[in-house]
């Protein structure tokens, strides 16, 4: 715990200006010249709610033209909009700034965590369905800068590298330290854990080194195991630690839901939801007037809509103020707190914007036979915890 606290303390000592979300941009500046170091840093840093450490990120970009970023996911059911759209935005930013992105399709990890009842064939179906979504929503997969790597295949092909690393991490850490990491699986230290779920954090920590990742770009809910990886570097006297770039976790749509839940359809919008589904879910979403903090509808505007479109357009009649286009979230937040913008106007505008983002995904799953088959199978699977 002392090491982990030291990491946090070190991070807090570095003054960082609040960096606004940036739109998905091409690989070069608008005038077609290569990006400067500062431009690349700003784009990459905009992804993270937290970065450990900013100075290390700047140093990495100064000395490595194509840093390797790692993200991973358990194929565990239908994809919600935070996983689908936010990841596409983040990956496109990373590749635009010159990074290579390795997306770890964690099929063995899903089995360890009893997702899809531990059935690897079902897990593989879900993994392929998720990849189809990212392709259709607009994740930039051209140019070979994004790789989808299946954990089972990669580990089996290089087992002589992987398992000694896992064993060394396990040997160097006490059980209480590993138990503190089980939140990465959506578990609690107090849960009755299987031996597989104790082994899981050691494996995820090993993934970072196995994939030769310079940057761990995962959600805030994964930070504990990423800090464990930095602690492991201290133990083995490794100078270059993986940089932790943790993105914000979007809340569920109902009051008090800290994150979306696949098991509660009302808490999240799924990537292939119909337009009417999105409209109903947003209409019923928690959105108290004048309150910005903890308001899921405003978070969706901040983290999804404005980064995607560079703006948020509210259409309303003249007596309610007329149409207005917001190009920054701060501007919107000021109007919302002052009741210049009401939930009754914000919600329809939000639903319209989200439906525009999701329409290419719907089209793909309606028109592509393979995608249609995958979705039908995934919908039929029972989600297990």
C-alpha positions as CSV (number, residue, x, y, z in Angstrom):
1,X,0.0,0.0,0.0
2,X,2.9,2.4,0.7
3,X,4.1,2.0,-2.9
4,X,0.7,2.6,-4.3
5,X,0.2,5.7,-2.1
6,X,3.6,6.9,-3.2
7,X,2.5,6.6,-6.8
8,X,-0.5,8.8,-6.1
9,X,1.5,11.3,-4.2
10,X,4.0,11.6,-7.0
11,X,1.2,12.1,-9.5
12,X,-0.3,14.9,-7.4
13,X,2.9,16.8,-7.2
14,X,3.0,17.4,-11.0
15,X,0.8,20.4,-11.9
16,X,-1.4,19.6,-14.8
17,X,-3.8,21.9,-16.6
18,X,-7.3,20.6,-17.2
19,X,-7.1,19.2,-20.7
20,X,-10.4,19.3,-22.7
21,X,-11.6,16.3,-24.7
22,X,-10.3,16.6,-28.2
23,X,-12.1,15.5,-31.4
24,X,-11.0,12.5,-33.5
25,X,-8.4,14.0,-35.8
26,X,-6.3,12.8,-38.7
27,X,-2.7,11.6,-38.2
28,X,-1.3,15.0,-39.1
29,X,-2.0,18.6,-38.2
30,X,-4.6,20.5,-40.2
31,X,-1.9,21.9,-42.4
32,X,-0.6,18.4,-43.1
33,X,2.7,18.9,-41.2
34,X,3.9,16.4,-38.6
35,X,2.5,17.0,-35.1
36,X,4.8,18.6,-32.5
37,X,5.7,16.8,-29.3
38,X,3.3,19.1,-27.4
39,X,0.4,18.4,-29.8
40,X,0.9,14.6,-29.4
41,X,1.1,14.9,-25.7
42,X,-2.1,17.0,-25.5
43,X,-4.1,14.6,-27.6
44,X,-2.9,11.5,-25.7
45,X,-3.3,13.1,-22.3
46,X,-6.8,14.2,-23.1
47,X,-7.9,10.6,-22.9
48,X,-7.0,10.2,-19.3
49,X,-8.8,11.3,-16.2
50,X,-5.6,10.5,-14.5
51,X,-2.0,9.9,-15.7
52,X,0.8,8.3,-13.8
53,X,3.0,10.1,-14.7
54,X,2.8,13.2,-17.0
55,X,6.5,13.8,-17.1
56,X,7.1,10.2,-18.0
57,X,4.6,10.4,-20.9
58,X,6.3,13.5,-22.3
59,X,9.7,11.8,-22.1
60,X,8.3,8.7,-23.8
61,X,6.9,10.7,-26.7
62,X,10.2,12.6,-27.0
63,X,12.2,9.4,-27.4
64,X,9.9,6.9,-29.1
65,X,8.1,7.6,-32.3
66,X,5.5,4.9,-32.0
67,X,4.7,4.0,-28.4
68,X,2.7,0.9,-27.7
69,X,-0.6,1.3,-25.9
70,X,-2.4,-1.6,-24.4
71,X,-6.1,-2.0,-23.6
72,X,-8.1,-5.1,-22.9
73,X,-11.6,-6.4,-22.4
74,X,-13.4,-9.5,-21.3
75,X,-15.9,-10.7,-23.9
76,X,-18.8,-10.9,-21.4
77,X,-22.0,-9.9,-23.2
78,X,-23.5,-7.1,-25.2
79,X,-21.5,-3.9,-25.6
80,X,-22.7,-0.7,-24.0
81,X,-22.0,2.8,-25.4
82,X,-19.2,3.6,-23.0
83,X,-17.2,0.6,-24.1
84,X,-18.0,1.1,-27.7
85,X,-17.9,4.8,-28.5
86,X,-15.4,5.9,-25.8
87,X,-12.9,3.2,-26.8
88,X,-13.3,4.2,-30.5
89,X,-12.6,7.8,-29.6
90,X,-9.6,6.9,-27.5
91,X,-8.1,4.6,-30.0
92,X,-8.5,7.1,-32.8
93,X,-6.8,9.7,-30.7
94,X,-3.9,7.4,-29.9
95,X,-3.3,6.4,-33.5
96,X,-3.6,10.0,-34.7
97,X,-0.8,10.9,-32.3
98,X,1.5,8.2,-33.6
99,X,0.8,5.3,-31.1
100,X,0.3,1.6,-31.9
101,X,-2.6,0.1,-30.0
102,X,-2.8,-3.5,-28.9
103,X,-6.3,-4.5,-27.8
104,X,-6.2,-7.7,-25.7
105,X,-9.2,-9.9,-26.3
106,X,-9.1,-11.5,-22.9
107,X,-11.0,-14.7,-23.6
108,X,-9.1,-16.8,-21.0
109,X,-9.7,-14.0,-18.4
110,X,-13.4,-14.1,-19.1
111,X,-13.3,-17.8,-18.5
112,X,-11.3,-17.3,-15.2
113,X,-14.0,-14.8,-14.2
114,X,-16.8,-17.1,-15.0
115,X,-18.2,-14.9,-17.8
116,X,-20.6,-16.7,-20.2
117,X,-20.6,-19.5,-17.6
118,X,-16.9,-20.1,-18.4
119,X,-17.8,-21.4,-21.9
120,X,-14.9,-20.5,-24.2
121,X,-16.9,-21.1,-27.4
122,X,-19.5,-18.6,-26.3
123,X,-16.8,-16.2,-25.1
124,X,-15.2,-16.4,-28.6
125,X,-18.6,-15.5,-30.2
126,X,-18.9,-12.5,-27.9
127,X,-15.3,-11.4,-28.7
128,X,-16.0,-11.4,-32.5
129,X,-19.2,-9.5,-32.0
130,X,-17.4,-6.8,-30.0
131,X,-14.8,-6.5,-32.8
132,X,-17.6,-6.1,-35.4
133,X,-19.0,-3.2,-33.4
134,X,-15.7,-1.3,-33.2
135,X,-15.2,-1.8,-37.0
136,X,-18.7,-0.4,-37.7
137,X,-18.7,2.5,-35.3
138,X,-15.7,4.1,-36.8
139,X,-12.6,2.9,-35.0
140,X,-9.7,3.6,-37.4
141,X,-8.3,0.2,-38.3
142,X,-6.5,1.2,-41.5
143,X,-2.7,1.3,-41.6
144,X,-2.2,-1.6,-39.2
145,X,-1.8,0.5,-36.1
146,X,-4.5,-1.4,-34.2
147,X,-4.2,-5.1,-33.4
148,X,-6.8,-7.3,-31.8
149,X,-4.9,-10.1,-30.0
150,X,-6.7,-13.1,-28.4
151,X,-5.1,-13.9,-25.1
152,X,-5.4,-17.7,-25.5
153,X,-3.7,-17.7,-28.8
154,X,-0.9,-15.3,-27.9
155,X,-0.2,-16.9,-24.5
156,X,-0.1,-20.4,-26.1
157,X,2.2,-19.3,-28.8
158,X,4.7,-17.7,-26.4
159,X,4.0,-19.7,-23.2
160,X,7.8,-19.9,-22.4
161,X,7.7,-16.1,-22.0
162,X,4.4,-15.6,-20.4
163,X,4.1,-18.2,-17.5
164,X,7.6,-17.5,-15.9
165,X,6.6,-13.8,-15.8
166,X,3.2,-14.6,-14.2
167,X,4.9,-16.9,-11.6
168,X,7.5,-14.2,-10.8
169,X,4.8,-11.6,-10.2
170,X,2.9,-14.0,-8.0
171,X,6.0,-14.9,-6.1
172,X,6.9,-11.3,-5.3
173,X,3.5,-10.3,-3.9
174,X,1.6,-11.2,-0.8
175,X,-2.0,-12.4,-1.0
176,X,-3.5,-9.3,0.5
177,X,-1.9,-7.1,-2.2
178,X,-3.4,-9.3,-4.9
179,X,-6.8,-9.3,-3.3
180,X,-6.8,-5.5,-3.4
181,X,-6.7,-5.9,-7.2
182,X,-9.8,-8.0,-7.6
183,X,-11.9,-4.9,-8.2
184,X,-10.6,-5.1,-11.7
185,X,-12.9,-8.0,-12.3
186,X,-15.9,-6.3,-10.8
187,X,-15.4,-8.2,-7.5
188,X,-14.8,-7.2,-3.9
189,X,-12.1,-8.2,-1.5
190,X,-14.9,-9.5,0.7
191,X,-16.3,-11.8,-2.0
192,X,-15.8,-15.6,-1.8
193,X,-13.2,-15.7,-4.6
194,X,-12.2,-18.8,-6.6
195,X,-8.5,-19.6,-6.9
196,X,-8.8,-18.6,-10.6
197,X,-9.9,-15.1,-9.5
198,X,-6.8,-14.8,-7.3
199,X,-4.6,-15.8,-10.2
200,X,-6.3,-13.3,-12.6
201,X,-4.5,-10.1,-11.3
202,X,-1.1,-11.7,-11.6
203,X,-1.9,-12.6,-15.2
204,X,-3.2,-9.1,-16.1
205,X,-0.1,-7.6,-14.6
206,X,2.0,-9.9,-16.7
207,X,0.1,-8.9,-19.8
208,X,1.5,-5.4,-19.7
209,X,5.1,-6.7,-20.0
210,X,4.2,-9.6,-22.3
211,X,2.7,-7.1,-24.8
212,X,5.7,-4.7,-24.3
213,X,3.3,-1.9,-23.5
214,X,4.6,1.6,-22.9
215,X,1.1,2.9,-21.9
216,X,-1.7,1.1,-20.1
217,X,-4.8,2.8,-21.4
218,X,-7.7,1.3,-19.4
219,X,-10.5,2.6,-17.2
220,X,-10.1,4.0,-13.7
221,X,-11.5,0.7,-12.4
222,X,-8.3,-1.0,-13.6
223,X,-5.8,1.3,-12.0
224,X,-4.9,-1.0,-9.1
225,X,-3.4,-3.7,-11.2
226,X,-1.6,-1.1,-13.4
227,X,-0.1,0.3,-10.2
228,X,0.9,-3.2,-9.3
229,X,2.8,-3.4,-12.6
230,X,4.7,-0.2,-11.6
231,X,5.5,-1.7,-8.2
232,X,6.8,-4.8,-9.9
233,X,9.2,-2.6,-11.9
234,X,10.6,-1.4,-8.6
235,X,11.0,-5.0,-7.4
236,X,13.0,-6.0,-10.4
237,X,14.9,-2.7,-10.7
238,X,13.4,-1.9,-14.1
239,X,13.8,1.8,-14.9
240,X,11.1,2.3,-17.5
241,X,7.7,1.8,-15.9
242,X,4.5,1.5,-17.8
243,X,2.6,4.8,-17.9
244,X,-1.0,4.6,-16.6
245,X,-3.5,6.6,-18.6
246,X,-6.9,5.9,-17.0
247,X,-10.0,7.1,-18.7
248,X,-13.2,8.2,-17.0
249,X,-15.9,5.7,-16.1
250,X,-19.3,6.7,-17.5
251,X,-22.1,6.2,-14.9
252,X,-25.3,4.3,-15.4
253,X,-28.4,6.2,-16.5
254,X,-30.2,5.9,-13.2
255,X,-29.6,7.8,-10.0
256,X,-26.6,6.5,-8.0
257,X,-25.3,4.1,-10.6
258,X,-21.5,4.7,-10.7
259,X,-21.1,2.6,-13.8
260,X,-23.1,1.0,-16.5
261,X,-24.3,-2.6,-16.0
262,X,-24.9,-5.1,-18.7
263,X,-27.2,-7.0,-16.4
264,X,-29.5,-3.9,-16.0
265,X,-30.7,-2.9,-19.4
266,X,-32.1,0.4,-18.1
267,X,-28.7,1.5,-16.9
268,X,-27.0,1.6,-20.2
269,X,-27.4,2.1,-23.9
270,X,-26.2,-0.8,-26.0
271,X,-24.4,-0.2,-29.2
272,X,-27.0,-1.9,-31.4
273,X,-30.1,-0.5,-29.6
274,X,-32.8,0.7,-31.9
275,X,-33.5,4.4,-32.1
276,X,-36.7,4.0,-30.1
277,X,-34.8,2.2,-27.3
278,X,-32.3,5.1,-27.1
279,X,-35.1,7.6,-27.0
280,X,-36.9,5.8,-24.2
281,X,-33.8,5.2,-22.1
282,X,-32.7,8.8,-22.3
283,X,-36.2,10.1,-21.6
284,X,-36.2,8.0,-18.3
285,X,-32.7,8.8,-17.4
286,X,-31.8,10.7,-14.2
287,X,-31.3,14.4,-15.1
288,X,-32.1,16.8,-12.3
289,X,-32.5,20.5,-13.3
290,X,-29.5,22.8,-12.4
291,X,-27.4,19.9,-11.2
292,X,-24.2,19.1,-13.2
293,X,-22.4,16.9,-10.8
294,X,-23.5,13.3,-11.0
295,X,-25.8,13.9,-13.9
296,X,-25.4,11.0,-16.4
297,X,-27.0,12.9,-19.3
298,X,-24.5,15.7,-19.0
299,X,-21.6,13.2,-18.7
300,X,-22.7,11.6,-22.0
301,X,-22.6,15.0,-23.7
302,X,-19.2,15.7,-22.2
303,X,-17.5,12.4,-22.9
304,X,-19.3,11.1,-26.0
305,X,-21.1,13.8,-28.0
306,X,-18.8,16.8,-27.9
307,X,-15.6,14.7,-28.6
308,X,-17.4,13.0,-31.5
309,X,-19.0,16.0,-33.2
310,X,-17.0,18.8,-31.8
311,X,-20.3,20.3,-30.7
312,X,-23.6,19.7,-29.1
313,X,-26.7,21.1,-30.8
314,X,-29.9,21.8,-28.8
315,X,-33.0,22.4,-30.9
316,X,-35.9,24.2,-29.1
317,X,-38.6,26.8,-29.9
318,X,-37.9,30.5,-29.7
319,X,-39.8,31.0,-26.4
320,X,-37.4,28.6,-24.7
321,X,-34.4,30.4,-26.1
322,X,-34.2,29.1,-29.6
323,X,-31.5,26.7,-31.1
324,X,-28.1,26.8,-29.5
325,X,-24.8,25.1,-30.4
326,X,-22.3,24.3,-27.6
327,X,-18.7,23.8,-28.6
328,X,-17.4,23.3,-25.0
329,X,-18.8,21.4,-22.1
330,X,-18.0,24.3,-19.7
331,X,-20.3,26.6,-21.7
332,X,-23.1,24.0,-21.5
333,X,-22.5,23.5,-17.7
334,X,-22.9,27.2,-17.0
335,X,-26.2,27.4,-18.9
336,X,-27.5,24.2,-17.2
337,X,-26.7,25.4,-13.7
338,X,-28.4,28.8,-14.5
339,X,-31.5,27.0,-15.9
340,X,-30.8,28.5,-19.3
341,X,-30.9,24.9,-20.5
342,X,-33.6,22.6,-19.2
343,X,-33.6,18.7,-19.1
344,X,-36.7,18.8,-21.4
345,X,-34.6,20.3,-24.1
346,X,-31.3,18.6,-23.3
347,X,-32.6,15.0,-23.4
348,X,-34.1,15.0,-27.0
349,X,-30.9,16.6,-28.3
350,X,-28.8,14.0,-26.5
351,X,-30.9,11.1,-27.8
352,X,-30.7,12.5,-31.4
353,X,-26.9,12.8,-31.2
354,X,-26.4,9.3,-29.8
355,X,-28.7,7.9,-32.4
356,X,-26.6,9.5,-35.1
357,X,-23.4,7.9,-33.7
358,X,-25.1,4.5,-33.4
359,X,-26.8,4.4,-36.8
360,X,-23.8,2.9,-38.7
361,X,-23.6,0.1,-36.2
362,X,-27.3,-0.7,-36.6
363,X,-26.9,-0.6,-40.4
364,X,-24.0,-3.0,-40.2
365,X,-25.8,-5.5,-37.9
366,X,-28.9,-5.4,-40.1
367,X,-27.0,-5.8,-43.5
368,X,-24.0,-8.0,-42.7
369,X,-25.0,-11.6,-42.4
370,X,-22.0,-12.6,-40.1
371,X,-22.6,-9.6,-37.8
372,X,-26.4,-10.4,-37.7
373,X,-25.6,-14.0,-36.8
374,X,-23.2,-13.0,-34.0
375,X,-25.7,-10.5,-32.5
376,X,-28.5,-13.1,-32.5
377,X,-26.2,-15.6,-30.6
378,X,-25.0,-13.0,-28.1
379,X,-28.5,-11.9,-27.3
380,X,-29.4,-15.5,-26.6
381,X,-26.6,-16.0,-24.1
382,X,-27.3,-15.7,-20.5
383,X,-25.0,-13.1,-18.8
384,X,-23.2,-14.6,-15.8
385,X,-21.3,-13.0,-13.0
